[in-house]
Each structure stands twice: as structure tokens, then as C-alpha cells.
Amino acid sequence: QVQLVESGGGLVQAGGSLDLSCAASGSIFRVYMMGWYRQAPGQQRELVAQITRGLVADYQDSVKGRFTISRDDVLHIAYLHMNSLEPEDTAVYYCTADVQPIGSEVYQTYWGQGTQVTVSS
């Protein structure tokens, strides 16, 4: 069994910064893509950023230059550093990871429970 646990959400003023973390734990053989999605009230869940094992990162256009995704493959942690936050960034942020469990030959996609980010104007 694999679990993803996010931390670091909260309330911040516009223009501020916030760091999110996502720790994967359990029977992990290898972690492939790790990413962050977000879902605002009444909106569909959308990709914010993702990063491969080779450290190739991809970002949603609206966060380019403001957000940075990174990962630690020893600790199986993904990070999202968010700068210059805007009220439009307010959402529940979800971590996702493609994980190959021990004893499996394929990976599965796992999701965290989500963490709330609120940006006040």
C-alpha cells in the first residue's frame, strides 16, 4: 500500500509565498512522475505542475515563473514552492505520483487527500 500525504497549505496574502510538500510512503519500489493539481470551488481539477524522474518539469501557463516544482527521490517527496501568489491561486492542492509498488511490474497513480491554499486580496 502506498500513501501520499500533503502538508504546507494555509492562508497567505496576495504577493506572498507558500511551500507545499508531498511525502510518499509505503511499499515503494520506484516513483515516476510526481505532480500537483488544484481544484477551486465549482471548477474542474487542473494540472499545476509535474516533474519526471529525470527532473524535467512542466507547468500550467498561469503559474510559470511563479511556481517551482522539485523532488527528492531518496525521501520520495515532491515540493511546490509558490511565489507571487494571487487570489486566483486559491484552491485545494492535490499531490499525485505514479508509483511502482514493491513486487509489481507496473506503476499505479496515487493521490493525496489535498491541502487548502487560500490567497487573500
N, CA, C and O of each residue as an XYZ file, in Angstrom:
484
protein
N       0.837     -1.189      0.000
C       0.000      0.000      0.000
C       0.877      1.245      0.000
O       1.906      1.301      0.674
N       0.452      2.235     -0.764
C       1.193      3.488     -0.891
C       0.287      4.633     -0.466
O      -0.893      4.670     -0.815
N       0.845      5.551      0.279
C       0.096      6.739      0.697
C       0.857      7.997      0.302
O       2.088      8.026      0.305
N       0.100      9.035     -0.037
C       0.647     10.361     -0.290
C       0.045     11.305      0.721
O      -1.173     11.346      0.895
N       0.886     12.059      1.384
C       0.406     12.998      2.389
C       0.963     14.380      2.081
O       2.178     14.577      2.038
N       0.057     15.339      1.866
C       0.474     16.715      1.607
C       0.543     17.497      2.909
O      -0.123     17.172      3.892
N       1.363     18.531      2.887
C       1.430     19.459      4.013
C       1.848     20.815      3.488
O       2.392     20.929      2.390
N       1.590     21.845      4.282
C       2.080     23.175      3.956
C       1.048     24.160      3.455
O       1.391     25.314      3.196
N      -0.194     23.757      3.307
C      -1.201     24.700      2.861
C      -1.508     25.722      3.942
O      -1.025     25.613      5.070
N      -2.312     26.713      3.589
C      -2.702     27.718      4.568
C      -3.203     28.975      3.922
O      -3.548     28.998      2.740
N      -3.240     30.027      4.717
C      -3.735     31.334      4.285
C      -2.558     32.279      4.112
O      -1.693     32.380      4.982
N      -2.537     32.972      2.975
C      -1.457     33.910      2.707
C      -2.026     35.104      1.963
O      -3.020     34.980      1.247
N      -1.401     36.255      2.130
C      -1.847     37.445      1.402
C      -1.324     37.424     -0.023
O      -0.299     36.807     -0.314
N      -2.029     38.094     -0.893
C      -1.592     38.202     -2.283
C      -0.176     38.766     -2.340
O       0.171     39.711     -1.631
N       0.620     38.161     -3.197
C       2.020     38.554     -3.315
C       2.947     37.744     -2.440
O       4.168     37.828     -2.573
N       2.374     36.960     -1.546
C       3.176     36.161     -0.635
C       3.609     34.839     -1.226
O       3.360     34.544     -2.395
N       4.268     34.043     -0.386
C       4.798     32.751     -0.808
C       4.310     31.651      0.121
O       3.950     31.890      1.274
N       4.309     30.439     -0.419
C       3.883     29.268      0.346
C       4.583     28.053     -0.227
O       4.778     27.955     -1.439
N       4.961     27.126      0.640
C       5.605     25.891      0.201
C       4.722     24.705      0.545
O       4.233     24.591      1.669
N       4.521     23.833     -0.412
C       3.791     22.583     -0.200
C       4.762     21.410     -0.292
O       5.732     21.443     -1.050
N       4.483     20.385      0.484
C       5.253     19.151      0.434
C       4.314     17.970      0.265
O       3.165     18.001      0.706
N       4.820     16.934     -0.378
C       4.044     15.711     -0.567
C       4.971     14.537     -0.332
O       5.928     14.337     -1.080
N       4.696     13.767      0.691
C       5.540     12.622      1.030
C       4.843     11.328      0.651
O       3.709     11.075      1.060
N       5.525     10.522     -0.126
C       5.017      9.198     -0.486
C       5.643      8.166      0.451
O       6.845      8.194      0.715
N       4.814      7.268      0.939
C       5.316      6.249      1.851
C       4.623      4.924      1.576
O       3.592      4.870      0.906
N       5.211      3.850      2.110
C       4.629      2.526      1.924
C       5.574      1.621      1.154
O       6.793      1.788      1.194
N       4.992      0.669      0.460
C       5.768     -0.336     -0.270
C       6.164      0.202     -1.640
O       5.571     -0.158     -2.657
N       7.165      1.061     -1.652
C       7.566      1.758     -2.873
C       8.824      1.135     -3.464
O       9.851      1.020     -2.795
N       8.726      0.734     -4.730
C       9.917      0.306     -5.460
C      10.515      1.479     -6.222
O      11.723      1.714     -6.175
N       9.652      2.218     -6.928
C      10.146      3.360     -7.705
C       9.012      4.368     -7.891
O       7.851      3.992     -8.049
N       9.366      5.642     -7.868
C       8.397      6.710     -8.123
C       8.715      7.350     -9.453
O       9.843      7.788     -9.674
N       7.769      7.411    -10.318
C       7.948      8.032    -11.626
C       7.485      9.476    -11.562
O       8.004     10.247    -10.754
N       6.531      9.863    -12.385
C       6.070     11.248    -12.399
C       5.485     11.635    -11.040
O       4.766     10.854    -10.417
N       5.802     12.842    -10.594
C       5.144     13.427     -9.433
C       4.565     14.764     -9.867
O       5.152     15.466    -10.689
N       3.423     15.107     -9.317
C       2.791     16.337     -9.766
C       1.852     16.935     -8.745
O       1.537     16.338     -7.715
N       1.420     18.136     -9.071
C       0.456     18.868     -8.244
C      -0.706     19.304     -9.134
O      -0.509     19.856    -10.217
N      -1.903     19.048     -8.660
C      -3.132     19.525     -9.278
C      -3.829     20.440     -8.276
O      -3.508     20.442     -7.087
N      -4.773     21.204     -8.771
C      -5.583     22.027     -7.863
C      -7.020     22.069     -8.349
O      -7.308     21.899     -9.534
N      -7.904     22.301     -7.403
C      -9.322     22.388     -7.727
C      -9.942     23.507     -6.912
O      -9.985     23.454     -5.683
N     -10.419     24.519     -7.618
C     -11.120     25.626     -6.976
C     -12.604     25.292     -6.918
O     -13.078     24.451     -7.682
N     -13.340     25.937     -6.024
C     -14.778     25.659     -5.909
C     -15.498     25.853     -7.238
O     -15.355     26.888     -7.889
N     -16.267     24.856     -7.628
C     -17.029     24.935     -8.860
C     -16.214     24.747    -10.120
O     -16.734     24.892    -11.227
N     -14.949     24.429     -9.963
C     -14.063     24.264    -11.113
C     -13.581     22.818    -11.217
O     -13.645     22.055    -10.252
N     -13.098     22.459    -12.404
C     -12.519     21.136    -12.575
C     -11.097     21.120    -12.025
O     -10.429     22.150    -11.947
N     -10.656     19.926    -11.648
C      -9.283     19.782    -11.195
C      -8.342     20.015    -12.376
O      -8.580     19.513    -13.474
N      -7.284     20.772    -12.147
C      -6.364     21.108    -13.221
C      -4.921     20.870    -12.796
O      -4.566     20.985    -11.624
N      -4.106     20.536    -13.788
C      -2.696     20.316    -13.537
C      -2.020     21.650    -13.264
O      -2.223     22.619    -13.995
N      -1.217     21.696    -12.211
C      -0.427     22.879    -11.893
C       1.009     22.693    -12.360
O       1.558     23.539    -13.066
N       1.610     21.583    -11.962
C       3.000     21.317    -12.325
C       3.266     19.833    -12.148
O       2.625     19.165    -11.337
N       4.226     19.324    -12.922
C       4.637     17.943    -12.767
C       6.111     17.827    -13.095
O       6.675     18.663    -13.801
N       6.735     16.766    -12.568
C       8.175     16.603    -12.750
C       8.498     15.131    -12.897
O       7.992     14.296    -12.147
N       9.334     14.818    -13.858
C       9.723     13.432    -14.126
C      10.894     13.020    -13.238
O      11.485     13.842    -12.539
N      11.211     11.732    -13.283
C      12.388     11.240    -12.566
C      13.664     11.906    -13.083
O      14.638     12.074    -12.350
N      13.634     12.280    -14.359
C      14.787     12.967    -14.929
C      14.799     14.453    -14.659
O      15.613     15.189    -15.217
N      13.894     14.895    -13.803
C      13.825     16.296    -13.359
C      13.394     17.243    -14.464
O      13.754     18.420    -14.455
N      12.627     16.735    -15.411
C      12.026     17.601    -16.415
C      10.689     18.076    -15.860
O       9.816     17.267    -15.542
N      10.536     19.378    -15.747
C       9.339     19.955    -15.140
C       8.461     20.613    -16.198
O       8.940     21.136    -17.204
N       7.183     20.567    -15.935
C       6.193     21.174    -16.829
C       5.199     21.933    -15.965
O       4.806     21.455    -14.900
N       4.784     23.133    -16.426
C       3.921     23.979    -15.630
C       2.705     24.458    -16.422
O       2.758     24.615    -17.642
N       1.632     24.679    -15.711
C       0.485     25.372    -16.293
C       0.933     26.802    -16.606
O       1.705     27.393    -15.851
N       0.456     27.341    -17.699
C       0.905     28.665    -18.126
C       0.716     29.726    -17.041
O       1.566     30.603    -16.886
N      -0.363     29.659    -16.304
C      -0.677     30.715    -15.334
C       0.290     30.746    -14.145
O       0.335     31.735    -13.413
N       1.059     29.674    -13.948
C       1.972     29.644    -12.800
C       3.432     29.696    -13.212
O       4.317     29.750    -12.359
N       3.689     29.680    -14.503
C       5.083     29.722    -14.969
C       5.770     30.985    -14.468
O       5.220     32.084    -14.551
N       6.976     30.812    -13.949
C       7.726     31.933    -13.419
C       7.388     32.257    -11.976
O       8.091     33.035    -11.330
N       6.315     31.666    -11.465
C       5.926     31.930    -10.067
C       6.067     30.686     -9.194
O       6.433     30.787     -8.024
N       5.780     29.526     -9.751
C       5.829     28.260     -9.011
C       7.039     27.443     -9.451
O       7.456     27.508    -10.607
N       7.596     26.676     -8.522
C       8.700     25.773     -8.836
C       8.423     24.419     -8.202
O       8.175     24.324     -7.001
N       8.468     23.380     -9.016
C       8.296     22.029     -8.511
C       9.656     21.358     -8.423
O      10.516     21.563     -9.280
N       9.844     20.562     -7.390
C      11.091     19.822     -7.227
C      10.771     18.509     -6.516
O       9.648     18.292     -6.063
N      11.780     17.637     -6.428
C      11.544     16.343     -5.800
C      12.816     15.808     -5.173
O      13.927     16.169     -5.563
N      12.628     14.949     -4.203
C      13.723     14.244     -3.543
C      13.422     12.765     -3.700
O      12.490     12.253     -3.080
N      14.198     12.075     -4.519
C      13.914     10.676     -4.804
C      14.473      9.718     -3.747
O      14.208      8.517     -3.804
N      15.216     10.217     -2.817
C      15.643      9.369     -1.691
C      14.514      9.293     -0.671
O      14.185      8.222     -0.159
N      13.931     10.449     -0.389
C      12.856     10.517      0.600
C      11.469     10.374     -0.026
O      10.472     10.298      0.692
N      11.399     10.337     -1.359
C      10.108     10.240     -2.074
C       9.211     11.415     -1.716
O       8.053     11.229     -1.343
N       9.745     12.615     -1.829
C       8.990     13.828     -1.512
C       8.975     14.745     -2.731
O       9.988     14.926     -3.406
N       7.817     15.313     -2.992
C       7.683     16.360     -4.004
C       7.391     17.674     -3.302
O       6.711     17.715     -2.277
N       7.920     18.744     -3.874
C       7.731     20.073     -3.293
C       7.122     20.987     -4.351
O       7.339     20.817     -5.550
N       6.357     21.956     -3.871
C       5.864     23.017     -4.743
C       6.100     24.330     -4.025
O       5.458     24.626     -3.017
N       7.033     25.120     -4.554
C       7.305     26.439     -3.992
C       6.514     27.455     -4.803
O       6.673     27.554     -6.019
N       5.673     28.197     -4.126
C       4.765     29.130     -4.793
C       5.102     30.560     -4.387
O       5.049     30.917     -3.210
N       5.446     31.362     -5.375
C       5.753     32.784     -5.161
C       4.678     33.658     -5.805
O       3.892     33.199     -6.634
N       4.663     34.918     -5.404
C       3.762     35.908     -6.021
C       2.343     35.372     -6.132
O       1.720     35.449     -7.191
N       1.848     34.839     -5.053
C       0.531     34.213     -5.071
C      -0.563     35.237     -5.333
O      -0.491     36.384     -4.893
N      -1.573     34.787     -6.060
C      -2.706     35.620     -6.437
C      -3.985     34.992     -5.895
O      -4.031     33.781     -5.678
N      -5.021     35.793     -5.674
C      -6.291     35.208     -5.214
C      -6.785     34.086     -6.119
O      -7.453     33.159     -5.660
N      -6.456     34.171     -7.406
C      -6.874     33.133     -8.349
C      -6.180     31.787     -8.098
O      -6.592     30.767     -8.651
N      -5.147     31.782     -7.279
C      -4.463     30.538     -6.930
C      -5.168     29.792     -5.797
O      -4.778     28.677     -5.452
N      -6.190     30.392     -5.228
C      -6.928     29.760     -4.150
C      -7.590     28.484     -4.639
O      -8.337     28.495     -5.617
N      -7.309     27.382     -3.949
C      -7.838     26.084     -4.355
C      -7.378     25.030     -3.351
O      -6.553     25.300     -2.478
N      -7.923     23.836     -3.494
C      -7.368     22.678     -2.806
C      -6.296     22.095     -3.729
O      -6.561     21.818     -4.899
N      -5.118     21.915     -3.210
C      -3.994     21.402     -3.980
C      -3.790     19.917     -3.658
O      -3.700     19.521     -2.496
N      -3.720     19.118     -4.713
C      -3.575     17.680     -4.577
C      -2.239     17.223     -5.156
O      -1.830     17.655     -6.234
N      -1.589     16.365     -4.436
C      -0.368     15.738     -4.933
C      -0.730     14.435     -5.629
O      -1.662     13.740     -5.225
N       0.008     14.115     -6.668
C      -0.180     12.850     -7.349
C       1.178     12.254     -7.693
O       2.141     12.984     -7.931
N       1.250     10.950     -7.719
C       2.506     10.288     -8.057
C       2.220      8.955     -8.723
O       1.298      8.234     -8.342
N       3.026      8.645     -9.722
C       2.976      7.333    -10.376
C       4.007      6.461     -9.687
O       5.212      6.679     -9.817
N       3.524      5.474     -8.955
C       4.384      4.670     -8.098
C       4.338      3.204     -8.505
O       3.266      2.632     -8.706
N       5.525      2.604     -8.625
C       5.627      1.162     -8.828
C       5.813      0.525     -7.467
O       6.881      0.652     -6.868
N       4.796     -0.158     -6.966
C       4.935     -0.783     -5.657
C       5.919     -1.957     -5.693
O       6.168     -2.533     -6.752
N       6.458     -2.293     -4.565
C       7.328     -3.467     -4.451
C       6.536     -4.710     -4.855
O       5.413     -4.928     -4.401
N       7.155     -5.518     -5.722
C       6.500     -6.732     -6.160
C       5.621     -6.568     -7.382
O       5.069     -7.543     -7.892
N       5.490     -5.344     -7.850
C       4.674     -5.084     -9.030
C       5.571     -4.727    -10.209
O       6.657     -4.177    -10.030
N       5.110     -5.042    -11.407
C       5.879     -4.703    -12.603
C       5.331     -3.466    -13.298
O       5.885     -3.013    -14.300
N       4.252     -2.926    -12.770
C       3.645     -1.738    -13.354
C       3.455     -0.675    -12.277
O       3.480     -0.969    -11.083
N       3.263      0.573    -12.724
C       3.012      1.637    -11.755
C       1.525      1.920    -11.666
O       0.752      1.619    -12.575
N       1.158      2.501    -10.556
C      -0.214      2.965    -10.338
C      -0.153      4.440     -9.963
O       0.853      4.924     -9.442
N      -1.234      5.137    -10.234
C      -1.314      6.556     -9.888
C      -2.007      6.711     -8.544
O      -3.109      6.205     -8.333
N      -1.353      7.409     -7.654
C      -1.880      7.662     -6.323
C      -2.128      9.156     -6.124
O      -1.487      9.999     -6.751
N      -3.076      9.462     -5.235
C      -3.437     10.848     -4.932
C      -3.386     11.087     -3.430
O      -3.694     10.206     -2.628
N      -2.988     12.301     -3.074
C      -3.087     12.706     -1.693
C      -4.484     13.195     -1.362
O      -5.364     13.234     -2.222
N      -4.673     13.567     -0.109
C      -6.002     13.965      0.345
C      -6.296     15.435      0.056
O      -7.442     15.873      0.159
N      -5.279     16.185     -0.301
C      -5.464     17.592     -0.628
C      -5.149     18.508      0.534
O      -5.323     18.148      1.698
N      -4.683     19.697      0.199
C      -4.401     20.714      1.207
C      -4.914     22.055      0.685
O      -4.719     22.389     -0.483
N      -5.560     22.807      1.546
C      -6.182     24.061      1.138
C      -5.160     25.188      1.089
O      -4.389     25.387      2.027
N      -5.168     25.917     -0.013
C      -4.384     27.142     -0.156
C      -5.364     28.276     -0.399
O      -6.155     28.236     -1.341
N      -5.307     29.285      0.454
C      -6.181     30.444      0.320
C      -5.338     31.699      0.235
O      -4.512     31.967      1.109
N      -5.550     32.470     -0.826
C      -4.802     33.706     -1.037
C      -5.779     34.864     -0.914
O      -6.727     34.973     -1.692
N      -5.548     35.714      0.053
C      -6.445     36.852      0.267
C      -5.948     38.070     -0.497
O      -4.744     38.259     -0.673
N      -6.875     38.883     -0.941
C      -6.508     40.076     -1.711
C      -6.297     41.276     -0.811
O      -5.984     42.364     -1.295
